[in-house]
Amino acid sequence: MGSAVIKRSVVINARKTSVSLEDEFWNALKDIARMRRATLSQTVSAINADRHQRNLSSAIRLHVLGYYSARAQ
């Protein structure tokens, strides 16, 4: 059985919004922010500014996947 999708609040450009993510993606996103020495809000804001998908949660998942795929090469 997979991880449950949980709705979480984040701040993007001083505005609160919510994203629905599994624990694994949320924890990976926090790790990416920490490795970049950025806040979670800064990281999500950058993903939001660069996203091509309509859905922020999907954009975050794809960003996490891309980040770890690039590191594996």
C-alpha positions in Angstrom: 0.0 0.0 0.0 1.4 3.4 -1.0 1.8 6.5 1.0 -1.3 8.7 1.5 -1.5 12.0 -0.2 -1.6 14.8 2.4 -2.6 18.4 1.8 0.1 20.8 3.1 0.3 24.5 3.2 3.2 26.5 1.7 3.8 30.2 1.1 4.6 31.4 -2.4 5.4 35.1 -2.8 3.8 35.9 0.5 0.6 34.0 -0.4 -0.5 30.8 1.3 -1.4 27.9 -1.0 -1.8 24.2 -0.5 -0.3 21.2 -2.3 -1.2 17.6 -2.1 1.9 15.4 -1.8 2.9 12.0 -0.5 5.3 12.0 2.5 8.1 10.7 0.3 7.9 13.7 -2.1 7.4 16.2 0.8 10.5 14.8 2.6 12.5 14.8 -0.6 11.5 18.4 -1.3 12.6 19.5 2.2 15.9 17.7 1.6 16.4 19.5 -1.7 15.7 22.8 -0.1 18.2 22.0 2.7 20.9 20.9 0.2 20.4 24.2 -1.7 20.5 26.2 1.6 17.1 27.6 0.7 13.8 27.7 2.6 11.0 25.4 1.6 9.0 28.4 0.4 11.9 29.7 -1.7 12.2 26.2 -3.3 8.5 25.9 -4.0 8.4 29.5 -5.4 11.2 28.6 -7.8 9.3 25.5 -8.9 6.2 27.5 -9.3 7.9 30.2 -11.4 9.3 27.6 -13.8 6.4 25.1 -14.0 4.8 24.1 -17.3 2.0 22.1 -15.7 -1.2 23.6 -14.4 -0.9 21.7 -11.1 1.7 22.8 -8.6 1.7 19.4 -6.8 2.5 17.7 -10.1 5.2 20.2 -10.8 6.8 19.5 -7.4 6.8 15.8 -8.0 8.4 16.2 -11.4 11.0 18.6 -10.0 11.9 16.0 -7.2 12.1 13.2 -9.8 14.3 15.4 -12.1 16.6 16.4 -9.3 17.3 12.9 -8.1 17.5 11.5 -11.7 20.2 14.2 -12.5 22.1 13.3 -9.4 22.1 9.6 -10.3 23.9 10.2 -13.6 
